[in-house]
Amino acid sequence: MHLGVIGLGRMGQIVVDRVLEAGHDVVAFDLEPEAVATAADAGAEPADSVSDLVDRLGEEKRLWLMVPAGEAVDATIEELSPHLEADDVVVDGGNSYFEDTVRRAEACPAAYLDCGTSGGPAGAELGFSLMVGGPEWAYEELEPAFDAVATGPDGHERMGPAGSGHYVKMVHNGVEYALMQAYGEGFELLHEGRYDLDLESVASVWNNGAVIRSWLLELCEEAFREEGTDLGDVADRIEGGSTGTWTVQEGLEQEVPLPLIYTSLAERFGSRADDGRFSRRLASRLRYGFGRHDVPRR
């Protein structure tokens, strides 16, 4: 496969690296020359503009966008559109709102695949979980790239028509919010409760056979190991919130009750107005664990 990758941040570079490691060819572009140079050092063919990248792909254009959700996606598609035909394929691997994705798929001259991507920077080694929406023929055409970027053939699946991939990823993130909140509340009670506990040891024991073992719990263990049982100077402030907000809004529109996801979202917003909740501090540190997001410090 000859794949063009536009957007070479942390996640975009991982896409480049994993596709190259699988033996495919990559043409790479980013607005930051340093990011293009990094991709070139890994073996990608560098491009100095979107049009240059498209020219280097030849007749069959297979493109993977890893640009921030919102205006950047629209701007990139607008720049690409004059160069695209109906048998070309564009993958949007960012966290776009699913209704925006449906609009883009209808307007894009090429087949448009929305690809919800989960796994964070840890995907550099393990591969991502990919939730894909869009035309079936286009999904099948890109399967070699999905096999490379995901954990393998079992790590990706077509969810349905345009928008469904980002829709599933949106709900995934809502579930993630609630799980982080549950772990945070449990460890807060242990921290403030009757016994002087080593929370790293608690997390370690739970992760060995307990019903609630998970990767997030492994990241709790990492947080207590690196920050200490009291989480050191980690602040009570949880960033993020867009995908959780979209999930709650969709629950309201579909009249599906989402009390746990709503509460976890409200906790995120509340963390920006006051200080001190241990559960919020743990949730903030967990975001570093899976996504290497900055940790606010007190």
C-alpha positions as CSV (number, residue, x, y, z in Angstrom):
1,M,0.0,0.0,0.0
2,H,1.1,3.6,-0.7
3,L,-0.5,5.7,2.0
4,G,-0.4,9.5,2.4
5,V,-0.5,10.7,6.1
6,I,-1.4,14.3,6.9
7,G,-0.9,15.4,10.5
8,L,2.2,14.2,12.2
9,G,1.6,14.8,15.9
10,R,2.0,12.0,18.4
11,M,-0.7,9.8,17.0
12,G,0.1,10.7,13.4
13,Q,3.7,9.7,13.8
14,I,2.6,6.4,15.3
15,V,0.4,5.7,12.2
16,V,3.4,6.4,10.0
17,D,5.7,4.2,12.1
18,R,3.4,1.2,12.2
19,V,2.5,1.4,8.5
20,L,6.2,1.5,7.6
21,E,7.0,-1.4,9.9
22,A,4.3,-3.5,8.1
23,G,6.2,-3.0,4.9
24,H,4.0,-0.3,3.2
25,D,5.1,3.0,1.7
26,V,4.2,6.3,3.3
27,V,4.2,9.9,2.1
28,A,4.0,12.3,5.0
29,F,3.1,16.0,5.5
30,D,2.6,18.3,8.4
31,L,2.6,22.1,8.8
32,E,5.6,21.7,11.1
33,P,8.8,20.9,9.1
34,E,10.3,19.2,12.2
35,A,7.5,16.7,12.3
36,V,8.0,15.9,8.6
37,A,11.7,15.4,9.2
38,T,10.9,12.9,12.0
39,A,8.7,10.9,9.7
40,A,11.4,11.0,7.0
41,D,14.0,9.7,9.4
42,A,11.6,6.8,10.1
43,G,11.5,6.0,6.3
44,A,8.6,8.0,5.0
45,E,8.8,10.1,1.8
46,P,8.5,13.7,2.9
47,A,6.1,16.2,1.2
48,D,6.3,19.9,1.5
49,S,2.5,20.6,1.0
50,V,-0.8,18.8,0.6
51,S,-0.7,19.1,-3.1
52,D,2.8,17.8,-3.2
53,L,1.7,14.8,-1.1
54,V,-1.2,14.0,-3.4
55,D,1.1,14.2,-6.5
56,R,3.5,11.7,-4.9
57,L,0.7,9.2,-4.4
58,G,0.0,8.7,-8.1
59,E,-3.3,7.4,-9.5
60,E,-4.7,5.7,-6.4
61,K,-4.9,8.1,-3.6
62,R,-5.2,6.6,-0.1
63,L,-5.0,9.3,2.6
64,W,-5.1,9.2,6.4
65,L,-5.8,12.4,8.2
66,M,-4.6,12.8,11.8
67,V,-5.3,16.5,12.3
68,P,-7.2,18.1,15.3
69,A,-11.0,17.8,15.1
70,G,-12.9,20.8,13.9
71,E,-11.8,23.5,11.5
72,A,-8.5,21.8,10.7
73,V,-10.3,18.8,9.2
74,D,-12.5,21.0,7.0
75,A,-9.5,23.0,5.9
76,T,-7.6,19.9,4.9
77,I,-10.5,18.4,3.0
78,E,-11.1,21.6,1.2
79,E,-7.4,21.7,0.1
80,L,-7.6,18.0,-0.9
81,S,-10.9,18.0,-2.8
82,P,-9.7,19.4,-6.1
83,H,-7.2,16.5,-6.3
84,L,-9.7,13.6,-5.4
85,E,-11.8,11.3,-7.5
86,A,-14.6,8.9,-6.5
87,D,-12.3,5.9,-6.3
88,D,-9.9,7.6,-3.9
89,V,-10.2,7.0,-0.1
90,V,-9.8,9.5,2.8
91,V,-9.6,8.3,6.4
92,D,-10.3,10.8,9.2
93,G,-8.5,9.2,12.3
94,G,-9.3,12.1,14.7
95,N,-12.0,12.5,17.3
96,S,-14.5,14.4,15.0
97,Y,-18.1,14.9,16.0
98,F,-20.1,12.3,14.1
99,E,-22.6,14.8,12.6
100,D,-19.7,16.8,11.2
101,T,-18.4,13.5,9.8
102,V,-21.6,12.8,8.0
103,R,-21.5,16.3,6.4
104,R,-17.9,15.8,5.3
105,A,-18.6,12.4,3.8
106,E,-21.5,13.8,1.8
107,A,-19.3,16.6,0.5
108,C,-16.0,14.9,-0.1
109,P,-15.4,13.8,-3.7
110,A,-13.6,10.6,-2.4
111,A,-14.9,7.8,-0.3
112,Y,-14.7,9.0,3.3
113,L,-14.0,6.7,6.3
114,D,-14.3,8.0,9.8
115,C,-12.0,6.1,12.1
116,G,-12.4,6.3,15.8
117,T,-9.0,5.7,17.3
118,S,-8.4,4.4,20.9
119,G,-5.2,3.4,22.6
120,G,-3.2,6.6,23.0
121,P,0.6,6.8,22.7
122,A,0.7,3.2,24.1
123,G,-0.4,2.2,20.6
124,A,3.1,2.9,19.3
125,E,4.0,-0.6,20.6
126,L,0.6,-2.4,20.9
127,G,-1.4,-0.9,18.1
128,F,-4.7,0.9,18.3
129,S,-8.4,-0.1,18.5
130,L,-10.0,1.3,15.3
131,M,-13.8,1.8,14.9
132,V,-14.5,2.6,11.2
133,G,-17.5,4.0,9.5
134,G,-18.1,4.5,5.7
135,P,-18.4,2.5,2.5
136,E,-17.6,-1.2,2.8
137,W,-15.5,-1.2,-0.4
138,A,-13.3,1.6,0.9
139,Y,-12.9,-0.1,4.3
140,E,-11.8,-3.3,2.6
141,E,-9.4,-1.3,0.4
142,L,-7.7,0.1,3.5
143,E,-7.6,-3.1,5.5
144,P,-3.8,-3.6,5.0
145,A,-3.3,-0.2,6.7
146,F,-5.8,-0.9,9.4
147,D,-4.1,-4.2,10.1
148,A,-0.8,-2.3,10.5
149,V,-2.1,0.5,12.7
150,A,-4.4,-1.6,14.9
151,T,-3.5,-4.4,17.2
152,G,-4.0,-6.6,14.2
153,P,-7.0,-7.9,12.2
154,D,-9.1,-8.2,15.4
155,G,-8.3,-4.6,16.4
156,H,-10.4,-2.9,13.8
157,E,-13.9,-3.3,12.4
158,R,-16.4,-1.5,10.1
159,M,-19.2,-0.2,12.4
160,G,-21.6,0.9,9.6
161,P,-22.2,3.9,7.3
162,A,-20.5,7.3,7.5
163,G,-20.4,8.7,11.0
164,S,-20.8,5.4,12.8
165,G,-17.1,5.0,13.6
166,H,-16.9,8.4,15.3
167,Y,-20.2,7.7,17.0
168,V,-18.9,4.5,18.5
169,K,-15.7,6.3,19.6
170,M,-17.8,9.1,21.2
171,V,-19.7,6.6,23.3
172,H,-16.4,4.8,24.1
173,N,-15.1,8.0,25.6
174,G,-18.2,8.5,27.6
175,V,-17.7,5.0,29.1
176,E,-14.1,5.9,29.7
177,Y,-15.1,9.0,31.7
178,A,-17.4,6.9,33.9
179,L,-14.8,4.2,34.6
180,M,-12.2,6.8,35.5
181,Q,-14.7,8.4,37.9
182,A,-15.5,5.0,39.5
183,Y,-11.8,4.2,40.1
184,G,-11.3,7.8,41.4
185,E,-14.1,7.6,43.9
186,G,-13.1,4.1,45.2
187,F,-9.5,5.1,45.7
188,E,-10.6,8.4,47.4
189,L,-12.6,6.4,50.0
190,L,-9.6,4.2,50.6
191,H,-7.3,7.2,50.9
192,E,-9.6,9.1,53.3
193,G,-11.0,6.0,55.1
194,R,-10.2,4.0,58.2
195,Y,-6.8,2.5,57.3
196,D,-3.4,3.8,56.2
197,L,-3.1,2.0,52.9
198,D,-0.5,1.7,50.2
199,L,-2.7,2.4,47.2
200,E,-0.1,1.1,44.7
201,S,-0.3,-2.3,46.5
202,V,-4.1,-2.2,46.5
203,A,-4.2,-1.5,42.7
204,S,-1.6,-4.3,42.2
205,V,-3.6,-6.8,44.1
206,W,-6.8,-5.8,42.3
207,N,-5.1,-6.2,38.9
208,N,-4.2,-9.8,39.6
209,G,-7.4,-11.7,39.1
210,A,-10.0,-9.3,40.6
211,V,-13.2,-8.6,38.8
212,I,-12.3,-4.9,38.3
213,R,-8.9,-5.5,36.8
214,S,-8.2,-3.4,33.6
215,W,-5.7,-1.3,31.8
216,L,-7.0,1.8,33.6
217,L,-6.4,0.1,36.9
218,E,-2.9,-0.7,35.8
219,L,-2.5,3.1,35.1
220,C,-3.8,3.7,38.7
221,E,-1.0,1.5,39.9
222,E,1.5,3.4,37.8
223,A,0.2,6.8,39.1
224,F,0.6,5.7,42.8
225,R,4.0,4.3,42.1
226,E,5.3,7.4,40.4
227,E,3.4,10.1,42.4
228,G,3.0,8.4,45.8
229,T,-0.2,7.3,47.6
230,D,-1.3,10.9,48.1
231,L,-0.6,11.7,44.4
232,G,2.0,14.3,45.4
233,D,1.4,17.7,43.7
234,V,-1.2,16.5,41.1
235,A,-3.9,19.1,40.9
236,D,-7.6,18.7,41.2
237,R,-8.3,19.6,37.6
238,I,-9.4,17.3,34.9
239,E,-9.0,18.6,31.3
240,G,-10.9,17.3,28.3
241,G,-14.7,17.0,28.0
242,S,-15.8,17.4,24.4
243,T,-16.5,13.8,23.6
244,G,-18.2,13.3,26.9
245,T,-20.4,16.3,26.3
246,W,-21.4,14.9,22.9
247,T,-22.2,11.6,24.5
248,V,-24.5,13.2,27.1
249,Q,-26.2,15.4,24.4
250,E,-26.8,12.3,22.3
251,G,-28.3,10.5,25.3
252,L,-30.7,13.4,25.8
253,E,-31.7,13.4,22.1
254,Q,-32.3,9.7,22.1
255,E,-33.9,9.7,25.6
256,V,-31.4,7.2,26.9
257,P,-30.5,7.8,30.5
258,L,-26.7,8.2,31.1
259,P,-26.4,9.1,34.8
260,L,-22.9,7.7,35.3
261,I,-21.5,9.4,32.2
262,Y,-23.3,12.6,33.0
263,T,-22.0,12.6,36.6
264,S,-18.4,12.0,35.5
265,L,-18.7,14.8,33.0
266,A,-20.0,17.1,35.7
267,E,-17.1,16.2,37.9
268,R,-14.7,17.3,35.2
269,F,-16.4,20.6,34.9
270,G,-16.5,21.0,38.7
271,S,-12.8,20.3,39.0
272,R,-12.2,23.6,37.3
273,A,-14.0,25.6,39.9
274,D,-12.6,24.2,43.2
275,D,-9.8,22.1,44.6
276,G,-9.1,19.1,46.7
277,R,-11.0,16.1,45.4
278,F,-8.7,13.1,45.4
279,S,-10.9,11.3,42.8
280,R,-10.4,14.2,40.4
281,R,-6.7,14.2,41.0
282,L,-6.5,10.5,40.1
283,A,-8.6,11.0,37.0
284,S,-6.3,13.8,35.9
285,R,-3.2,11.5,36.4
286,L,-4.9,8.7,34.5
287,R,-5.3,11.0,31.4
288,Y,-1.5,11.2,31.4
289,G,-1.3,7.4,31.7
290,F,-3.2,6.6,28.6
291,G,-2.8,9.7,26.5
292,R,0.3,11.4,27.9
293,H,-1.8,14.6,28.4
294,D,-0.2,17.3,30.5
295,V,-0.8,16.9,34.3
296,P,-1.8,20.1,36.0
297,R,0.2,20.6,39.2
298,R,-0.5,22.4,42.4
